[in-house]
């Protein structure tokens, strides 16, 4: 059952706002990740920061920021090497 749930949440990741498969904590993490990933057109507002911190303590928040930036870095390295993502 857990494997099926993980498959569903993975398949619906691009529609995370429209589904109820994700917890509030997961949804705020996804919103934060999208905003940070697209930082050139967005910014981390005080409101988004506060909402995120409601679910993530200092260590978890730091880990989240590092994880998002690490994945973004890998994607940019891959693209710069002419790989398809």
C-alpha positions in Angstrom: 0.0 0.0 0.0 2.8 2.4 0.9 4.5 1.7 -2.4 1.3 2.5 -4.3 0.9 5.7 -2.3 4.4 6.8 -3.2 3.8 6.1 -6.9 0.6 8.2 -6.8 2.2 11.1 -5.0 5.2 10.9 -7.5 2.9 10.8 -10.5 0.8 13.7 -9.2 3.8 15.9 -8.2 3.2 18.4 -11.0 -0.4 18.8 -9.7 0.4 19.0 -6.0 -1.8 22.1 -5.5 -4.9 20.3 -7.0 -4.7 17.1 -5.0 -5.3 16.1 -1.4 -2.6 13.4 -1.4 0.0 15.7 0.2 0.0 16.9 3.8 0.1 20.6 4.6 3.8 20.2 5.5 4.5 18.6 2.1 2.6 21.3 0.3 4.4 24.1 2.0 7.8 22.4 1.3 6.7 22.1 -2.4 5.7 25.7 -2.6 8.9 26.8 -0.9 10.9 24.6 -3.3 9.2 26.0 -6.4 9.7 29.6 -5.2 13.4 29.0 -4.4 14.0 27.1 -7.7 12.4 30.0 -9.7 14.0 32.7 -7.5 14.9 35.0 -10.4 11.1 35.6 -10.9 10.1 35.2 -7.2 11.3 35.9 -3.8 10.8 34.2 -0.4 8.3 36.5 1.1 8.0 36.9 4.9 4.7 35.1 4.7 6.1 32.1 2.9 9.1 32.0 5.3 6.7 32.1 8.3 4.4 29.4 6.8 7.4 27.2 6.1 8.8 27.7 9.6 5.5 26.6 11.1 6.3 23.1 9.9 10.1 23.1 9.9 12.4 23.8 12.9 15.8 25.5 12.3 17.6 22.3 11.4 14.8 21.0 9.1 14.5 24.4 7.4 18.3 24.5 6.8 18.2 20.9 5.5 15.3 21.8 3.2 17.1 24.9 1.8 20.3 22.8 1.2 18.5 19.9 -0.4 16.6 22.2 -2.8 19.8 24.0 -3.8 21.7 20.7 -4.2 19.1 19.3 -6.6 18.9 22.6 -8.5 22.7 22.5 -8.8 22.7 18.9 -10.1 20.1 19.9 -12.7 22.1 22.9 -13.8 25.3 20.8 -14.1 23.5 18.2 -16.1 22.0 20.8 -18.4 25.4 22.5 -18.9 26.8 19.1 -20.0 24.0 18.9 -22.7 22.1 16.2 -20.8 18.3 16.1 -21.0 16.5 16.4 -17.6 
